[in-house]
Amino acid sequence: MRSDDLRVQGVGGLLSAYASVLHLLRHHGIVRSFNNPVADVAEWLVSNKLALKLAANSAKGYDAQDESGTRYQIKARWLATTRSSKQLSAIRDLVDKPFDYLVDPEKPISGLVLIGAQMP
């Protein structure tokens, strides 16, 4: 479907197209849920770039691990406009040290920004 075809769609057609895109992204292994795809796409991108293994969706406090078992929490946000908030979502249970590194794919196409350091 071309983008100008989307402009003539009603709400039902747009939601149907969105659902189709999510199903295809899931089929290709890029997203793992039908929630907002930004986090899933970031996790997929970071895990591929850093050769990480994605954790199960039920894993608490981290999103991926490397071969040595180092845990990574991956955060992302969609900057849809220049006025979009750049604030990350909450990072919970830090007292439990659920991850070793926090990854923020600030520039998801050209590279990754590793923010934070190894948790003490």
N, C-alpha and C positions, 0 to 999 in steps of 0.2 A: 504494500500500500504506500503510495506517495504521500508526502507531507501535505500537499494541497488537497488530497483526498480526505485527510483527517479534518481539515477545516470545515468540511460540509457535514461531518458526522454529528449526530445528536449525542447526548450523554450515554445512551446505551451502546452505541457504536464505538465511542471512545473507550468506555470501560471494557468492552469486548476486545478491542485491539490491545489495550494494556494487559489484559489477562493472557492473551495469546503471546505477547512478548515475554511475560514472566514465565509462562510454560516452556517457551523455547529456550530461555536463559537457563531454566532448571534442567531441561533435557541436555544442554551442553555442559552442565556442571558448573556454571558460573554463579548461580544463586542456589541457595539451599532451602529457602522458605518462600512463602508468598507475601512476606512482610515487605516494607520499603526495601528495594533492592540495593540501596547505596552501601549498606554495611556488608552485605554478601559479596557485592562486586569488589569492594576494597579488600576483603579477606581473600578472595580468589586471586586478585592481582598481586597482593603482597606475598601470599604463599607461593605463587609461581615465580616471582622475581627473586625471593630469598630461599627457594627450595625447601619450604616448610610443609609439614603435613597438617592439614586442617583438623582441629579437634572436633569431637562430636558436638552437635548443637546443644547437648545437655551439659557440656563441660562448663564449670563455673569459674569465671574470672579470667579465662584466657581463650584465645581463638585458634592458635596454632603452636606447633612445637618443631624444633629442628632435630637433627639426628642425635644430638647429645641430650635431648630432653629439655632444653631451654624453652621456656614458655613465652609466648608473645601475645599481647593484647593489641588488637588492631582497631583503630578508631578512624572514622571518616565522617565527612559531612558534605552535603550537596550545596555548593555555592551557586545557586541558580541565578542570582543577580549580584551586582557589586555591593548591594546593601545587605546581603545575606549575612547572618551571624556566623562567625568563624569559631564559635565556642563548641567544644567537643561535648558529647553526652557524658553523663556521670560515670565516674570510675569508682565502683563499689568495693567494699571490703578490703581496702588497702592494708589494714592492719594484719590481715591473713596472708599477705604477700602472694596473691594469686597468679602473678606473672613476673617474668624476669625483665622483659623489655616492653615498652609501649611504642607502637609504630603508628605514625600518622602519615598516610600517603598524600602529602600536601600537593605533590606534582605527580599524579598517578601515571601519566604517559611518559614523561622524560626521566623520572627517577623517584626515589623514595626518600622521605625525611624521617630519620630515626630520632624521636624525641624521648627524652628521659634517659636514664642510665640503668645499668643492672641494679635491681632492687637489692638493698643491703640485707 
